[in-house]
Amino acid sequence: MQTPRAILLVDGENLVFRYQEMLKAGRKPLPDVVHLPDVFVWHDSVTTHAAFGYTRVCYYTSVVGDDDAVATTKAEIGKILFRCSPDARMQYTGQLVPRVFKKLAKSKKTRNVDIQIIIDVMRSAHAAAHDLIVVASGDGDYLPLFSEVMHSGKQLYVAAFSSGLNPAIPYSVDEFIDLDRFFFAPDGS
């Protein structure tokens, strides 16, 4: 059987703010989490645990500042590598593809991130390049999008933190992946 090809689309704004909320609530991060406050959070195990091959990982976020701030953030995110080993015979490695947008104020989210994710998910849902789409976001605003992807016949997984997770998401997709275990020490540790 051929290893499924997957694309991971990360709502970085959603993840970084949920991650930071969990830190404030007292959760202990794992030592190798990469975190740029209000902009970026990543852990290598997000992709290494998969039993499928990620061909691309796109990370969507925004930053306050000028064009230089956007370019610097893109360069920093673009340095991050992802790995996945769907089976013992193969390993995929690539760099995160940064999709960074400028925002005017230190607000939590921008519409640009959400709109671009929706466009890219729909493109992936109707293209043959991927067998599986993984969206990293616990945002309930994506539920209609998830429904459309499921109707297209593509497999859809969603990965998110428990903090702020819309309770309908785990039951609206083919598989739900709890990101807490990839970023934080087990409770009580």
C-alpha positions as CSV (number, residue, x, y, z in Angstrom):
1,M,0.0,0.0,0.0
2,Q,1.3,3.4,-0.9
3,T,1.9,6.0,1.8
4,P,-0.8,8.7,1.8
5,R,0.5,12.1,0.7
6,A,-0.6,14.9,3.1
7,I,-0.4,18.7,3.3
8,L,-0.5,20.4,6.7
9,L,-1.9,23.9,6.9
10,V,-1.2,25.6,10.3
11,D,-3.3,28.5,11.6
12,G,-0.3,29.8,13.5
13,E,-2.2,32.7,15.0
14,N,-4.7,30.3,16.5
15,L,-2.0,28.0,17.8
16,V,0.3,30.6,19.2
17,F,-2.4,32.3,21.2
18,R,-3.8,29.0,22.5
19,Y,-0.3,27.9,23.4
20,Q,0.3,31.1,25.3
21,E,-3.0,30.8,27.2
22,M,-1.9,27.3,28.3
23,L,1.4,28.7,29.5
24,K,-0.3,31.3,31.5
25,A,-2.6,28.6,33.0
26,G,0.6,26.8,34.3
27,R,1.3,24.2,31.7
28,K,5.0,23.3,31.4
29,P,6.3,23.4,27.8
30,L,8.6,20.7,26.5
31,P,12.2,22.0,26.2
32,D,12.5,21.9,22.4
33,V,9.4,24.0,21.6
34,V,10.2,26.9,19.3
35,H,8.2,29.9,20.3
36,L,8.2,33.5,19.1
37,P,5.6,35.3,21.3
38,D,2.4,36.3,19.5
39,V,3.7,35.0,16.1
40,F,4.9,31.4,16.1
41,V,5.0,28.1,17.9
42,W,6.3,24.8,16.7
43,H,7.5,21.4,17.8
44,D,9.1,18.8,15.6
45,S,6.8,16.0,16.8
46,V,3.8,17.7,15.0
47,T,5.0,16.0,11.8
48,T,7.2,13.1,13.0
49,H,4.4,11.2,14.7
50,A,2.5,10.9,11.4
51,A,1.9,7.6,9.5
52,F,1.7,9.5,6.3
53,G,4.1,11.6,4.2
54,Y,3.8,15.4,4.5
55,T,4.8,16.9,1.1
56,R,4.3,20.4,2.4
57,V,3.7,22.3,5.6
58,C,2.4,25.8,5.4
59,Y,2.5,28.1,8.4
60,Y,0.1,31.1,8.4
61,T,0.6,34.0,10.8
62,S,0.8,37.7,11.0
63,V,3.2,40.2,12.6
64,V,3.0,43.8,13.6
65,G,5.5,46.0,11.7
66,D,6.7,47.0,8.3
67,D,7.7,45.0,5.3
68,D,11.1,44.3,6.9
69,A,9.4,42.7,9.9
70,V,7.3,40.5,7.6
71,A,10.4,39.5,5.7
72,T,12.4,38.8,8.8
73,T,9.5,36.6,10.2
74,K,9.3,34.7,6.9
75,A,13.0,34.0,7.0
76,E,12.9,32.8,10.6
77,I,9.9,30.5,9.9
78,G,11.5,29.3,6.7
79,K,14.5,28.0,8.6
80,I,12.4,25.5,10.5
81,L,12.5,22.0,9.0
82,F,9.8,19.4,9.3
83,R,10.4,15.7,9.2
84,C,8.2,12.7,8.9
85,S,8.9,9.0,8.6
86,P,5.7,7.3,7.5
87,D,7.5,3.9,7.5
88,A,10.9,2.5,8.0
89,R,11.9,2.8,4.4
90,M,11.4,6.5,3.8
91,Q,11.8,9.8,5.5
92,Y,10.5,13.1,4.2
93,T,12.2,16.4,5.1
94,G,11.3,19.9,4.1
95,Q,11.1,23.4,5.4
96,L,8.0,25.2,6.7
97,V,6.5,27.4,4.0
98,P,5.8,30.8,5.7
99,R,2.7,32.7,4.9
100,V,3.2,35.8,6.9
101,F,0.8,38.8,6.8
102,K,1.2,42.3,8.2
103,K,-1.2,43.5,10.8
104,L,-1.6,47.0,12.0
105,A,-2.1,46.5,15.7
106,K,-1.3,43.9,18.3
107,S,-4.7,42.2,17.9
108,K,-5.0,38.5,18.3
109,K,-6.0,37.6,14.7
110,T,-6.3,38.9,11.2
111,R,-8.7,37.9,8.5
112,N,-5.9,37.5,6.0
113,V,-4.7,34.3,7.7
114,D,-8.2,32.8,7.8
115,I,-9.0,33.7,4.2
116,Q,-5.7,32.3,2.9
117,I,-6.1,29.1,4.8
118,I,-9.6,28.7,3.4
119,I,-8.4,29.2,-0.2
120,D,-5.5,26.8,0.2
121,V,-7.7,24.1,1.9
122,M,-10.2,24.3,-0.9
123,R,-7.5,24.1,-3.6
124,S,-6.1,21.0,-1.8
125,A,-9.5,19.5,-1.5
126,H,-10.0,19.6,-5.3
127,A,-6.5,18.7,-6.4
128,A,-5.0,15.3,-6.8
129,A,-1.6,16.2,-5.2
130,H,-2.7,15.1,-1.7
131,D,-4.6,12.3,-0.3
132,L,-5.1,13.9,3.1
133,I,-5.4,17.4,4.4
134,V,-4.4,18.3,7.9
135,V,-5.5,21.7,9.4
136,A,-4.0,22.8,12.6
137,S,-6.6,25.0,14.3
138,G,-9.3,24.7,16.9
139,D,-11.2,27.6,15.5
140,G,-14.9,26.8,15.1
141,D,-15.2,29.3,12.2
142,Y,-13.6,26.6,10.0
143,L,-16.5,24.1,10.6
144,P,-18.3,24.9,7.3
145,L,-14.9,24.6,5.5
146,F,-14.4,21.2,7.2
147,S,-17.8,20.1,6.1
148,E,-17.1,21.0,2.5
149,V,-13.7,19.2,2.5
150,M,-15.5,16.1,3.8
151,H,-18.1,16.3,1.0
152,S,-15.2,16.5,-1.5
153,G,-14.1,13.0,-0.5
154,K,-10.7,14.0,0.8
155,Q,-9.7,12.8,4.2
156,L,-9.5,15.6,6.7
157,Y,-7.6,15.6,10.0
158,V,-7.6,18.5,12.4
159,A,-4.9,19.1,15.0
160,A,-5.4,21.6,17.9
161,F,-4.7,22.4,21.5
162,S,-7.4,21.6,24.1
163,S,-7.5,25.3,25.1
164,G,-10.2,27.1,23.1
165,L,-11.0,24.1,21.0
166,N,-14.5,24.3,19.5
167,P,-16.2,21.1,20.9
168,A,-17.7,20.2,17.6
169,I,-14.4,19.9,15.8
170,P,-13.3,16.4,17.0
171,Y,-16.6,14.9,15.8
172,S,-16.7,16.8,12.5
173,V,-13.5,15.4,10.8
174,D,-12.0,12.0,10.0
175,E,-9.5,12.2,12.8
176,F,-8.7,14.7,15.6
177,I,-5.1,15.1,16.9
178,D,-4.6,16.7,20.3
179,L,-1.5,18.9,20.2
180,D,-1.2,19.2,24.0
181,R,1.0,16.1,24.1
182,F,3.5,17.5,21.5
183,F,4.1,20.8,23.2
184,F,3.6,20.3,27.0
185,A,4.8,18.0,29.7
186,P,2.1,15.6,31.0
187,D,-0.1,17.2,33.7
188,G,1.5,16.8,37.1
189,S,5.1,16.8,35.7
